[in-house]
């Protein structure tokens, strides 16, 4: 049973930074492609970034160049460093786990990120 627990969300001013964390438990972490998605009010959930067990990364268009995904296989944790945040980045950010680059089967509960002055 895969469990994902996110942390690190909160309120940040425009131009600021946040680092989200997601702790994985339940089975073997490095068998999974880990990811971050986000969903803003009234919008569909969209890919932020994914990372394979070997460290290859795939980024969604809206955050490319402003975010970095990383993972620590020893700590069963995936991170999302977000910089130059803007109000349009306000959303619930979800951690995910899957077996490839496609739609993942496992999701965390989400962490709210609000960018506002």
C-alpha positions, 0 to 999 in steps of 0.5 A: 500500500503506497502512502504519500505525505506532502509538506512544505506548502504555505503562503509566499509573496510573488517572487518568492520560493518554496520547497515541497517535500513528499515522503513515500512509504509502503513499498520500494521507493526506487521502483517508482517514478515520482511526480508533482502535479497541481490543481488550481480552482476551476482548472484541471490537474496538470503536471508540474514535474516527474523524476525517475528512480535514476534521476531523469526529470520531465517538467510541465510547461508552466513551471519549466525553468523555475522549478527543480524536482529531486529525490533522495532514495535513501530517505524515500523522499521527493522534493520540488523546489519552486522559485520566482513564484507568481499568483498563477502558481497558486494551487493545491500541489499533489505528490504522485507515484507511478511506474512510468511517465504516464498518469500515476495511480498513487496520490498524496492528499495535497498541500496548498500553495498560495502566492499573494502579496 
